[in-house]
Amino acid sequence: MNTLTNVEELERALLARAQALAGEYLERARRSRDRVLNEENERLRLREEREAMMAKALGERVYRRQVQQAELLRHEELDRLRWILIRGVMDVLPERLARLANDEDRYLQILGRFLADAARAIERDDLVCELNVTDLQRLRTRWDAFALAAVPERHITLHLQPRFCNGGLLLRTADDRIRVDNTFEGRLARMEERLERVIREQLFGLPTNSV
């Protein structure tokens, strides 16, 4: 009787111990599961935050790029408009020079200065001057007096074939190895950058490198 009772008590003790161990393992498993879930949730949260920050940074970069592109386009458009205005003024210059050529007294004074400047640039005594057809007709009969008044120390022959230009003159040596182009076209070509700079400053108040 006592032996049977002892066996039953041992079985109950073992069962209670097994249940206790099962409960402990179950609790550990639950805590492990909760920890894994919490860690996974934290990783997800951190990944979402990183992705959100990356998306925000990408959006900011895209926005800055768009702003920069818009700014570049605005500057390009302003540059284009400035250039159109500058070229518009430059395109008017030949017409203004043509008006000057029609004012004979004033124009011949300027032509004399062109002749003197060109002669100083060529260190030869015998030179040849070429004019357009209008100036050739004006000065053919009084060339010697005109040339002597402008450049008394040189002998300058008037070339009798007209040169195609709107005004001014071309002075050269007899062998045509040295020449100074003081036609309107030649002087405008040499002065183009300087003229554009002056026009920029007058129109926009900006130096050349600011446009």
Backbone as ProteinMPNN parsed JSONL, in Angstrom:
{"seq_chain_A": "MNTLTNVEELERALLARAQALAGEYLERARRSRDRVLNEENERLRLREEREAMMAKALGERVYRRQVQQAELLRHEELDRLRWILIRGVMDVLPERLARLANDEDRYLQILGRFLADAARAIERDDLVCELNVTDLQRLRTRWDAFALAAVPERHITLHLQPRFCNGGLLLRTADDRIRVDNTFEGRLARMEERLERVIREQLFGLPTNSV", "coords_chain_A": {"N_chain_A": [[0.839, -1.207, 0.0], [1.871, 1.195, 0.88], [3.906, 1.37, -0.949], [2.586, 1.646, -3.407], [1.424, 4.102, -2.977], [3.626, 5.73, -2.807], [4.606, 5.539, -5.391], [2.571, 6.754, -6.859], [2.707, 9.346, -5.831], [5.242, 10.026, -6.726], [4.803, 10.008, -9.468], [2.968, 12.063, -9.651], [4.588, 14.152, -8.809], [6.528, 14.139, -10.813], [4.928, 14.729, -13.021], [4.008, 17.255, -12.285], [6.415, 18.58, -12.309], [7.105, 18.323, -15.005], [5.052, 19.758, -16.156], [5.654, 22.243, -15.101], [8.165, 22.714, -16.267], [7.405, 22.714, -18.945], [5.781, 24.938, -18.939], [7.703, 26.874, -18.363], [9.369, 26.668, -20.637], [7.542, 27.365, -22.554], [7.013, 30.007, -21.83], [9.549, 31.098, -22.204], [9.755, 30.705, -24.961], [7.685, 32.383, -25.783], [8.657, 34.858, -24.927], [10.969, 34.952, -26.473], [9.813, 34.954, -28.994], [8.42, 37.422, -28.855], [10.597, 39.134, -28.561], [11.94, 38.718, -30.98], [9.952, 39.619, -32.728], [9.758, 42.274, -31.883], [12.355, 43.151, -32.469], [12.353, 42.764, -35.225], [10.294, 44.524, -35.923], [11.515, 46.91, -35.155], [13.694, 46.912, -36.898], [12.281, 47.14, -39.28], [11.084, 49.614, -38.832], [13.354, 51.276, -38.685], [14.381, 50.832, -41.248], [12.302, 51.877, -42.797], [12.465, 54.533, -41.964], [15.036, 55.154, -42.921], [14.583, 54.775, -45.653], [12.635, 56.706, -46.016], [14.128, 59.003, -45.401], [16.051, 58.799, -47.399], [14.401, 59.059, -49.628], [13.457, 61.623, -49.161], [15.883, 63.053, -49.295], [16.559, 62.458, -51.938], [14.393, 63.644, -53.207], [14.89, 66.31, -52.498], [17.321, 66.693, -53.822], [16.487, 66.355, -56.45], [14.712, 68.489, -56.602], [16.479, 70.655, -56.135], [18.076, 70.326, -58.389], [16.202, 70.831, -60.382], [15.609, 73.488, -59.782], [18.122, 74.628, -60.25], [18.388, 74.054, -62.986], [16.243, 75.549, -63.96], [17.163, 78.071, -63.238], [19.464, 78.226, -64.797], [18.286, 78.149, -67.335], [16.882, 80.52, -67.191], [18.99, 82.376, -67.034], [20.168, 81.819, -69.492], [18.143, 82.635, -71.207], [18.022, 85.354, -70.56], [20.597, 86.081, -71.369], [20.33, 85.551, -74.077], [18.379, 87.443, -74.81], [19.761, 89.787, -74.169], [21.834, 89.551, -75.997], [20.4, 89.728, -78.412], [19.504, 92.378, -78.235], [21.986, 93.713, -78.206], [23.051, 92.936, -80.704], [21.119, 94.099, -82.261], [21.64, 96.817, -81.894], [24.245, 96.86, -82.943], [23.7, 96.196, -85.575], [22.527, 98.476, -86.487], [24.586, 100.248, -86.778], [25.998, 100.276, -89.383], [24.074, 101.644, -90.928], [24.04, 104.123, -89.625], [26.636, 104.936, -90.169], [26.473, 105.15, -92.906], [24.803, 107.364, -93.091], [26.539, 109.234, -92.023], [28.468, 109.279, -94.043], [27.088, 110.658, -95.957], [27.091, 113.23, -95.043], [29.023, 115.382, -96.215], [31.106, 117.309, -95.58], [31.768, 116.819, -92.854], [32.308, 114.082, -93.056], [34.538, 113.957, -94.812], [36.501, 115.09, -93.239], [36.789, 113.127, -91.292], [37.6, 111.044, -92.959], [40.09, 112.013, -93.747], [41.453, 111.78, -91.295], [41.376, 109.016, -91.007], [43.072, 108.377, -93.144], [45.512, 109.532, -92.323], [46.027, 108.114, -89.955], [46.307, 105.505, -90.97], [48.531, 105.849, -92.621], [50.55, 106.403, -90.773], [50.828, 103.901, -89.673], [52.123, 102.455, -91.6], [55.334, 102.176, -92.621], [56.362, 103.437, -95.058], [57.153, 105.491, -97.886], [55.88, 105.812, -100.348], [52.632, 105.283, -101.112], [49.417, 103.692, -101.694], [46.048, 104.485, -102.096], [42.774, 103.227, -101.689], [39.388, 103.775, -102.519], [35.772, 103.809, -102.158], [33.276, 103.88, -104.795], [31.747, 106.231, -104.646], [33.282, 107.988, -103.021], [35.538, 108.059, -104.555], [34.662, 109.481, -106.816], [34.133, 111.882, -105.527], [36.66, 112.768, -104.734], [38.507, 112.504, -106.795], [39.36, 114.634, -108.484], [40.547, 116.358, -106.692], [42.371, 115.064, -105.189], [45.19, 115.173, -104.671], [45.53, 117.554, -103.161], [43.917, 116.93, -100.972], [45.172, 114.605, -99.901], [47.699, 115.663, -99.324], [47.091, 117.538, -97.359], [46.227, 115.847, -95.327], [48.319, 113.987, -94.926], [51.165, 115.207, -95.047], [53.838, 114.423, -95.257], [54.096, 112.189, -96.828], [53.871, 110.436, -99.989], [51.0, 109.769, -101.613], [49.192, 107.819, -103.708], [46.177, 107.841, -105.563], [44.16, 105.115, -106.081], [42.54, 104.191, -109.035], [40.562, 102.353, -109.484], [37.483, 101.541, -108.135], [36.835, 100.53, -104.752], [34.969, 97.964, -103.174], [33.057, 98.925, -100.693], [31.388, 100.472, -97.879], [32.305, 102.877, -97.02], [35.065, 104.928, -95.79], [38.517, 103.919, -96.125], [41.119, 102.025, -97.791], [44.476, 101.637, -97.241], [47.577, 100.956, -98.737], [50.78, 99.428, -99.519], [52.607, 99.846, -102.608], [53.263, 97.353, -103.675], [51.402, 95.831, -102.468], [51.914, 94.356, -100.171], [51.752, 95.265, -97.605], [49.073, 96.443, -95.8], [46.493, 98.588, -94.568], [43.37, 98.368, -93.334], [41.08, 100.641, -93.293], [38.464, 100.887, -93.944], [34.902, 101.285, -93.428], [33.823, 98.781, -92.866], [36.106, 97.267, -92.207], [37.09, 98.615, -89.925], [34.909, 98.329, -88.179], [34.93, 95.555, -87.86], [37.373, 95.179, -86.494], [36.854, 96.574, -84.187], [34.758, 95.306, -83.012], [34.428, 93.722, -80.593], [35.09, 95.621, -78.656], [33.106, 97.546, -79.183], [30.815, 96.052, -78.585], [31.207, 95.697, -75.851], [30.983, 98.336, -74.924], [28.339, 98.844, -75.651], [27.001, 96.952, -74.061], [27.589, 97.979, -71.52], [26.295, 100.431, -71.703], [23.622, 99.701, -72.166], [22.957, 97.839, -70.133], [24.489, 98.345, -67.922], [26.547, 96.641, -67.255], [29.712, 95.006, -67.016], [31.782, 93.328, -69.537], [32.353, 90.587, -68.787], [30.217, 89.991, -67.206], [27.987, 89.389, -68.52]], "CA_chain_A": [[0.0, 0.0, 0.0], [2.78, 2.357, 0.921], [4.685, 1.418, -2.205], [1.715, 2.216, -4.436], [1.258, 5.528, -2.691], [4.895, 6.41, -3.17], [4.691, 5.609, -6.864], [1.621, 7.765, -7.308], [3.251, 10.667, -5.474], [6.366, 10.305, -7.632], [4.234, 10.329, -10.778], [2.393, 13.422, -9.573], [5.712, 15.111, -8.743], [7.126, 14.222, -12.153], [3.97, 15.432, -13.892], [4.04, 18.682, -11.931], [7.709, 19.115, -12.793], [7.023, 18.411, -16.467], [4.179, 20.9, -16.483], [6.386, 23.477, -14.787], [9.175, 22.901, -17.326], [6.691, 23.079, -20.176], [5.393, 26.338, -18.79], [8.906, 27.716, -18.488], [9.789, 26.705, -22.048], [6.536, 28.133, -23.291], [7.24, 31.421, -21.532], [10.77, 31.494, -22.915], [9.437, 30.787, -26.393], [6.864, 33.594, -25.989], [9.555, 36.034, -24.818], [11.833, 34.949, -27.666], [8.992, 35.41, -30.121], [8.186, 38.865, -28.697], [11.852, 39.833, -28.826], [12.167, 38.658, -32.432], [8.978, 40.52, -33.361], [10.155, 43.656, -31.582], [13.557, 43.47, -33.243], [11.965, 42.883, -36.639], [9.56, 45.784, -36.056], [12.488, 47.994, -35.07], [14.419, 46.945, -38.173], [11.371, 47.689, -40.285], [10.934, 51.052, -38.578], [14.599, 51.936, -39.097], [14.479, 50.783, -42.705], [11.336, 52.848, -43.314], [13.025, 55.864, -41.721], [16.128, 55.357, -43.889], [13.991, 54.94, -46.981], [11.983, 58.018, -46.048], [15.184, 60.01, -45.469], [16.627, 58.727, -48.744], [13.421, 59.63, -50.553], [13.455, 63.064, -48.943], [17.13, 63.581, -49.842], [16.448, 62.389, -53.392], [13.462, 64.694, -53.616], [15.56, 67.604, -52.384], [18.293, 66.793, -54.909], [15.731, 66.579, -57.693], [14.202, 69.864, -56.55], [17.597, 71.574, -56.358], [18.47, 70.211, -59.785], [15.19, 71.533, -61.173], [15.806, 74.922, -59.549], [19.341, 75.011, -60.959], [18.086, 74.036, -64.418], [15.394, 76.716, -64.233], [18.022, 79.253, -63.146], [20.306, 78.241, -66.001], [17.434, 78.527, -68.465], [16.577, 81.949, -67.064], [20.192, 83.109, -67.431], [20.333, 81.654, -70.931], [17.148, 83.485, -71.872], [18.472, 86.735, -70.399], [21.756, 86.256, -72.25], [19.839, 85.605, -75.462], [17.725, 88.731, -75.01], [20.812, 90.805, -74.201], [22.551, 89.428, -77.271], [19.529, 90.266, -79.459], [19.556, 93.836, -78.137], [23.319, 94.169, -78.614], [23.173, 92.801, -82.15], [20.244, 95.1, -82.869], [22.38, 98.084, -81.934], [25.362, 96.69, -83.877], [23.177, 96.184, -86.946], [22.166, 99.848, -86.863], [25.791, 101.038, -87.013], [26.262, 100.57, -90.795], [23.147, 102.682, -91.391], [24.507, 105.394, -89.088], [27.846, 105.298, -90.908], [26.039, 105.594, -94.237], [24.35, 108.754, -92.923], [27.746, 110.044, -91.85], [29.115, 109.451, -95.351], [26.321, 111.637, -96.733], [27.454, 114.56, -94.547], [30.326, 115.407, -96.88], [32.139, 118.073, -94.865], [32.177, 116.065, -91.664], [32.847, 112.796, -93.456], [35.882, 114.109, -95.382], [37.427, 115.298, -92.121], [37.045, 111.802, -90.713], [38.365, 110.29, -93.941], [41.469, 112.499, -93.636], [42.051, 111.176, -90.1], [41.608, 107.611, -91.35], [44.246, 108.321, -94.019], [46.696, 109.838, -91.517], [46.259, 106.984, -89.042], [46.808, 104.375, -91.745], [49.885, 106.164, -93.096], [51.47, 106.258, -89.642], [51.025, 102.476, -89.401], [52.938, 101.871, -92.666], [56.579, 102.945, -92.706], [56.773, 103.573, -96.453], [56.881, 106.846, -98.385], [54.95, 105.746, -101.48], [51.494, 104.454, -100.721], [48.261, 103.699, -102.593], [44.782, 104.54, -101.351], [41.596, 102.744, -102.406], [38.124, 104.328, -102.016], [34.595, 103.299, -102.868], [32.983, 104.632, -106.019], [31.256, 107.574, -104.301], [34.401, 108.809, -102.557], [36.431, 108.234, -105.703], [34.104, 110.59, -107.585], [34.283, 113.114, -104.743], [38.038, 113.212, -104.5], [39.395, 112.256, -107.925], [39.962, 115.869, -109.016], [41.227, 117.115, -105.636], [43.046, 114.104, -104.329], [46.524, 115.603, -104.246], [45.388, 118.525, -102.076], [43.349, 116.22, -99.819], [46.199, 113.74, -99.319], [48.771, 116.495, -98.782], [46.618, 118.128, -96.106], [46.112, 114.814, -94.301], [49.622, 113.345, -94.683], [52.087, 116.016, -95.865], [55.183, 113.842, -95.369], [54.066, 110.991, -97.666], [53.269, 110.518, -101.326], [49.924, 108.781, -101.631], [48.524, 107.76, -105.011], [44.786, 107.389, -105.516], [43.866, 103.999, -106.985], [41.385, 104.631, -109.81], [39.517, 101.335, -109.495], [36.777, 101.661, -106.85], [36.801, 99.386, -103.837], [33.615, 97.7, -102.693], [32.88, 99.162, -99.256], [30.4, 101.526, -97.624], [32.979, 104.128, -96.702], [36.41, 104.745, -95.284], [39.537, 103.697, -97.155], [42.162, 101.033, -97.578], [45.79, 102.161, -97.619], [48.5, 99.84, -98.906], [52.001, 99.687, -100.275], [52.418, 99.625, -104.048], [53.317, 95.904, -103.945], [50.268, 95.241, -101.75], [52.362, 93.473, -99.104], [51.319, 95.845, -96.334], [47.824, 97.198, -95.982], [45.696, 98.944, -93.384], [41.965, 98.439, -93.741], [40.304, 101.637, -92.552], [37.082, 100.991, -94.425], [33.928, 101.14, -92.341], [33.698, 97.362, -92.529], [37.326, 96.83, -91.542], [37.168, 99.182, -88.584], [33.873, 97.689, -87.352], [35.383, 94.204, -87.517], [38.417, 95.27, -85.472], [36.327, 97.186, -82.966], [33.494, 94.658, -82.647], [34.38, 93.371, -79.169], [35.053, 96.869, -77.877], [31.79, 98.148, -79.355], [29.851, 95.253, -77.828], [31.399, 95.997, -74.43], [30.405, 99.667, -74.671], [26.88, 98.724, -75.752], [26.564, 96.256, -72.842], [27.657, 98.897, -70.382], [25.282, 101.468, -71.876], [22.271, 99.136, -72.077], [22.685, 97.051, -68.943], [25.358, 98.73, -66.827], [27.301, 95.443, -66.895], [30.943, 94.754, -67.768], [31.698, 92.24, -70.511], [32.34, 89.259, -68.196], [29.034, 89.803, -66.373], [26.856, 89.114, -69.382]], "C_chain_A": [[0.857, 1.232, 0.0], [3.583, 2.496, -0.348], [3.875, 2.039, -3.311], [1.553, 3.712, -4.233], [2.52, 6.3, -3.081], [5.035, 6.576, -4.671], [3.776, 6.702, -7.397], [2.132, 9.18, -7.018], [4.397, 11.049, -6.401], [5.864, 10.707, -9.018], [3.667, 11.767, -10.789], [3.503, 14.469, -9.539], [6.356, 15.281, -10.101], [6.22, 14.982, -13.12], [3.978, 16.936, -13.627], [5.319, 19.333, -12.444], [7.694, 19.302, -14.304], [6.163, 19.598, -16.888], [4.884, 22.232, -16.224], [7.429, 23.777, -15.87], [8.521, 23.333, -18.636], [6.259, 24.54, -20.119], [6.573, 27.285, -18.946], [9.338, 27.837, -19.951], [8.808, 27.505, -22.904], [6.72, 29.634, -23.086], [8.482, 31.932, -22.237], [10.502, 31.664, -24.42], [8.628, 32.051, -26.707], [7.731, 34.847, -25.933], [10.469, 36.134, -26.046], [11.062, 35.449, -28.889], [8.754, 36.922, -30.062], [9.447, 39.66, -29.015], [12.151, 39.882, -30.34], [11.224, 39.617, -33.163], [9.352, 41.981, -33.13], [11.383, 44.075, -32.402], [13.221, 43.655, -34.722], [11.192, 44.179, -36.876], [10.507, 46.988, -36.024], [13.295, 48.106, -36.357], [13.555, 47.532, -39.282], [11.219, 49.201, -40.122], [12.167, 51.825, -39.044], [14.746, 51.952, -40.611], [13.522, 51.781, -43.349], [11.85, 54.278, -43.134], [14.145, 56.166, -42.711], [15.581, 55.594, -45.283], [13.311, 56.297, -47.115], [13.018, 59.138, -46.162], [15.831, 60.017, -46.846], [15.691, 59.339, -49.772], [13.388, 61.152, -50.425], [14.705, 63.703, -49.538], [17.092, 63.572, -51.367], [15.513, 63.464, -53.915], [14.094, 66.068, -53.552], [16.583, 67.79, -53.497], [17.596, 67.076, -56.239], [15.213, 68.009, -57.745], [15.309, 70.878, -56.808], [18.048, 71.545, -57.811], [17.485, 70.96, -60.682], [15.329, 73.049, -61.029], [17.035, 75.42, -60.315], [19.101, 75.053, -62.467], [17.228, 75.243, -64.81], [16.22, 78.003, -64.202], [18.92, 79.368, -64.37], [19.499, 78.679, -67.225], [17.103, 80.014, -68.414], [17.773, 82.787, -67.493], [20.416, 83.011, -68.937], [19.365, 82.549, -71.697], [17.538, 84.961, -71.757], [19.661, 87.029, -71.309], [21.309, 86.382, -73.702], [19.18, 86.954, -75.757], [18.75, 89.867, -75.061], [21.533, 90.781, -75.544], [21.714, 89.994, -78.423], [19.566, 91.791, -79.44], [20.901, 94.377, -78.62], [23.472, 94.089, -80.124], [22.261, 93.791, -82.868], [20.93, 96.444, -82.973], [23.526, 97.994, -82.938], [24.874, 96.753, -85.321], [22.787, 97.571, -87.428], [23.402, 100.662, -87.255], [26.082, 101.29, -88.49], [25.352, 101.652, -91.362], [23.578, 104.055, -90.884], [25.76, 105.871, -89.833], [27.504, 105.771, -92.315], [25.519, 107.037, -94.174], [25.542, 109.69, -92.772], [28.409, 110.314, -93.189], [28.374, 110.459, -96.219], [26.563, 113.071, -96.267], [28.884, 114.843, -95.008], [31.394, 116.134, -96.078], [32.663, 117.297, -93.652], [32.872, 114.758, -92.044], [34.274, 112.926, -94.005], [36.918, 114.412, -94.291], [37.798, 113.957, -91.477], [37.89, 110.962, -91.668], [39.837, 110.711, -93.926], [42.169, 111.908, -92.419], [42.326, 109.691, -90.325], [42.881, 107.466, -92.177], [45.528, 108.558, -93.217], [47.03, 108.679, -90.577], [46.852, 105.792, -89.791], [48.233, 104.617, -92.213], [50.913, 106.02, -91.979], [51.781, 104.787, -89.351], [51.893, 101.789, -90.449], [54.185, 102.725, -92.855], [57.129, 102.915, -94.128], [56.387, 104.976, -96.936], [55.859, 106.846, -99.513], [53.839, 104.754, -101.165], [50.357, 104.603, -101.725], [46.999, 103.652, -101.749], [43.646, 104.074, -102.245], [40.339, 103.263, -101.711], [36.961, 103.649, -102.714], [34.242, 104.253, -104.009], [32.517, 106.053, -105.71], [32.407, 108.484, -103.894], [35.422, 109.033, -103.668], [35.953, 109.392, -106.58], [34.276, 111.92, -106.849], [35.703, 113.659, -104.807], [38.965, 113.052, -105.698], [40.11, 113.535, -108.372], [40.71, 116.675, -107.952], [42.006, 116.212, -104.687], [44.377, 114.617, -103.81], [46.441, 116.563, -103.067], [44.866, 117.853, -100.806], [44.423, 115.386, -99.124], [47.312, 114.55, -98.678], [48.347, 117.119, -97.454], [46.575, 117.096, -94.988], [47.465, 114.237, -93.924], [50.681, 114.078, -95.516], [53.441, 115.354, -96.109], [55.221, 112.605, -96.261], [53.493, 111.296, -99.037], [52.251, 109.396, -101.447], [49.183, 108.89, -102.96], [47.104, 107.246, -104.835], [44.596, 106.276, -106.546], [42.551, 104.292, -107.696], [40.314, 103.561, -109.99], [38.798, 101.372, -108.14], [36.813, 100.364, -106.05], [35.374, 99.204, -103.341], [33.589, 97.834, -101.174], [31.904, 100.308, -99.092], [31.021, 102.874, -97.312], [34.334, 103.85, -96.101], [37.376, 104.49, -96.424], [40.427, 102.528, -96.784], [43.465, 101.624, -98.089], [46.765, 100.99, -97.667], [49.775, 100.306, -99.578], [51.743, 99.349, -101.739], [52.436, 98.146, -104.396], [52.238, 95.133, -103.206], [50.687, 94.249, -100.668], [51.93, 93.967, -97.732], [50.053, 96.643, -96.605], [47.177, 97.475, -94.628], [44.271, 99.176, -93.854], [41.221, 99.403, -92.826], [38.976, 101.913, -93.238], [36.143, 100.885, -93.228], [33.855, 99.688, -91.885], [34.921, 96.865, -91.763], [37.427, 97.346, -90.117], [36.108, 98.567, -87.661], [34.297, 96.29, -86.934], [36.434, 94.246, -86.416], [37.867, 95.752, -84.137], [35.101, 96.45, -82.417], [33.402, 94.356, -81.156], [34.295, 94.622, -78.302], [33.686, 97.532, -77.972], [30.731, 97.378, -78.559], [29.966, 95.537, -76.334], [30.774, 97.353, -74.082], [28.879, 99.593, -74.691], [26.318, 98.017, -74.521], [26.513, 97.215, -71.658], [26.574, 99.966, -70.479], [23.86, 100.912, -71.665], [21.962, 98.532, -70.72], [23.512, 97.467, -67.734], [26.222, 97.588, -66.346], [28.587, 95.394, -67.679], [30.814, 93.529, -68.627], [31.554, 90.881, -69.847], [31.132, 89.008, -67.318], [27.823, 89.43, -67.206], [26.954, 87.708, -69.917]], "O_chain_A": [[0.629, 2.181, -0.751], [3.904, 3.605, -0.775], [4.383, 2.86, -4.075], [1.545, 4.488, -5.189], [2.445, 7.402, -3.624], [5.512, 7.599, -5.162], [4.158, 7.476, -8.275], [2.007, 10.084, -7.844], [4.531, 12.201, -6.814], [6.407, 11.607, -9.658], [3.839, 12.542, -11.73], [3.388, 15.531, -10.151], [6.692, 16.392, -10.51], [6.691, 15.776, -13.934], [3.96, 17.764, -14.538], [5.318, 20.46, -12.937], [8.198, 20.297, -14.825], [6.484, 20.332, -17.823], [4.75, 23.195, -16.979], [7.566, 24.911, -16.328], [9.026, 24.208, -19.34], [6.354, 25.277, -21.101], [6.47, 28.343, -19.567], [9.631, 28.926, -20.445], [9.19, 28.213, -23.836], [6.602, 30.426, -24.021], [8.494, 33.03, -22.792], [10.953, 32.619, -25.052], [8.835, 32.704, -27.731], [7.59, 35.764, -26.742], [10.713, 37.216, -26.581], [11.561, 36.236, -29.694], [8.868, 37.618, -31.071], [9.389, 40.714, -29.648], [12.548, 40.909, -30.891], [11.627, 40.327, -34.084], [9.28, 42.812, -34.036], [11.447, 45.177, -32.946], [13.722, 44.564, -35.383], [11.392, 44.855, -37.885], [10.328, 47.956, -36.764], [13.556, 49.2, -36.856], [14.024, 48.313, -40.11], [11.223, 49.961, -41.091], [12.064, 52.864, -39.694], [15.176, 52.948, -41.193], [13.872, 52.449, -44.322], [11.7, 55.122, -44.017], [14.219, 57.259, -43.271], [16.037, 56.48, -46.006], [13.385, 56.953, -48.154], [12.828, 60.097, -46.911], [16.128, 61.075, -47.401], [16.127, 60.048, -50.678], [13.305, 61.875, -51.418], [14.632, 64.742, -50.193], [17.523, 64.525, -52.016], [15.789, 64.113, -54.925], [13.873, 66.902, -54.43], [16.715, 68.88, -54.054], [18.038, 67.904, -57.036], [15.263, 68.663, -58.787], [15.138, 71.825, -57.576], [18.362, 72.58, -58.399], [17.887, 71.639, -61.627], [15.191, 73.797, -61.997], [17.006, 76.479, -60.942], [19.553, 75.974, -63.147], [17.45, 75.873, -65.844], [16.018, 78.904, -65.015], [19.117, 80.455, -64.912], [19.966, 79.474, -68.041], [17.048, 80.686, -69.443], [17.624, 83.774, -68.213], [20.801, 83.987, -69.582], [19.726, 83.147, -72.711], [17.407, 85.724, -72.714], [19.73, 88.084, -71.938], [21.83, 87.201, -74.459], [19.395, 87.537, -76.82], [18.638, 90.784, -75.875], [21.806, 91.819, -76.148], [22.249, 90.662, -79.308], [19.65, 92.428, -80.491], [20.956, 95.368, -79.347], [23.952, 95.027, -80.761], [22.589, 94.268, -83.954], [20.83, 97.132, -83.989], [23.761, 98.934, -83.698], [25.556, 97.3, -86.188], [22.721, 97.82, -88.632], [23.289, 101.651, -87.979], [26.391, 102.427, -88.845], [25.781, 102.475, -92.169], [23.497, 105.041, -91.616], [25.921, 107.063, -90.092], [28.149, 106.671, -92.854], [25.76, 107.831, -95.083], [25.556, 110.792, -93.319], [28.861, 111.428, -93.454], [28.965, 111.053, -97.12], [26.28, 114.02, -96.998], [29.841, 114.577, -94.28], [32.495, 115.608, -95.914], [33.872, 117.152, -93.472], [33.878, 114.374, -91.448], [35.129, 112.096, -93.698], [38.081, 114.029, -94.416], [38.959, 113.698, -91.164], [38.795, 110.249, -91.234], [40.727, 109.873, -94.075], [43.35, 111.569, -92.491], [43.355, 109.166, -89.901], [43.676, 106.554, -91.951], [46.52, 107.856, -93.415], [48.196, 108.313, -90.429], [47.783, 105.147, -89.309], [49.055, 103.701, -92.205], [52.03, 105.562, -92.22], [52.856, 104.461, -88.847], [52.355, 100.669, -90.23], [54.078, 103.897, -93.217], [58.232, 102.423, -94.365], [55.419, 105.566, -96.455], [55.059, 107.775, -99.625], [54.074, 103.56, -100.978], [50.345, 105.544, -102.518], [46.9, 102.871, -100.802], [43.556, 104.466, -103.408], [40.225, 103.208, -100.487], [37.14, 102.991, -103.739], [34.855, 105.31, -104.155], [32.858, 106.984, -106.439], [32.501, 109.618, -104.363], [36.088, 110.068, -103.714], [36.765, 110.198, -107.035], [34.533, 112.952, -107.468], [35.913, 114.867, -104.921], [40.129, 113.441, -105.61], [41.318, 113.524, -108.612], [41.445, 117.599, -108.299], [42.259, 116.563, -103.535], [44.658, 114.503, -102.617], [47.178, 116.421, -102.091], [45.312, 118.163, -99.701], [44.569, 115.45, -97.904], [47.818, 114.184, -97.618], [49.152, 117.218, -96.528], [46.851, 117.42, -93.833], [47.741, 114.018, -92.744], [51.05, 113.603, -96.59], [54.123, 115.693, -97.076], [56.29, 112.02, -96.435], [52.747, 112.256, -99.231], [52.6, 108.217, -101.39], [48.619, 109.935, -103.285], [46.859, 106.327, -104.054], [44.841, 106.473, -107.736], [41.553, 104.606, -107.047], [39.269, 103.828, -110.584], [39.447, 101.247, -107.101], [36.821, 99.264, -106.602], [34.658, 100.179, -103.115], [34.052, 96.944, -100.46], [31.621, 101.033, -100.046], [30.338, 103.898, -97.337], [34.721, 102.696, -95.918], [37.078, 104.816, -97.573], [40.484, 102.1, -95.631], [43.548, 102.06, -99.238], [46.788, 100.144, -96.772], [49.854, 101.405, -100.126], [50.782, 98.654, -102.066], [51.72, 97.712, -105.298], [52.171, 93.908, -103.308], [49.895, 93.388, -100.286], [51.763, 93.174, -96.805], [49.996, 97.43, -97.55], [47.304, 96.697, -93.682], [44.002, 100.063, -94.665], [40.79, 99.038, -91.732], [38.426, 103.01, -93.14], [36.544, 100.45, -92.148], [33.828, 99.396, -90.69], [34.789, 96.129, -90.785], [37.805, 96.608, -89.207], [36.383, 98.313, -86.488], [34.059, 95.876, -85.8], [36.392, 93.431, -85.495], [38.369, 95.371, -83.08], [34.474, 96.916, -81.466], [32.406, 94.696, -80.518], [33.529, 94.677, -77.34], [33.159, 98.023, -76.974], [29.857, 97.98, -77.936], [28.959, 95.61, -75.63], [30.111, 97.487, -73.053], [28.208, 100.2, -73.856], [25.284, 98.422, -73.99], [25.54, 97.259, -70.906], [25.998, 100.365, -69.466], [23.01, 101.569, -71.063], [20.854, 98.681, -70.205], [23.262, 96.989, -66.628], [26.601, 97.545, -65.176], [28.595, 95.698, -68.872], [29.861, 92.763, -68.485], [30.723, 90.08, -70.277], [31.013, 87.93, -66.735], [26.748, 89.18, -66.662], [26.086, 87.273, -70.673]]}, "name": "protein", "num_of_chains": 1, "seq": "MNTLTNVEELERALLARAQALAGEYLERARRSRDRVLNEENERLRLREEREAMMAKALGERVYRRQVQQAELLRHEELDRLRWILIRGVMDVLPERLARLANDEDRYLQILGRFLADAARAIERDDLVCELNVTDLQRLRTRWDAFALAAVPERHITLHLQPRFCNGGLLLRTADDRIRVDNTFEGRLARMEERLERVIREQLFGLPTNSV"}
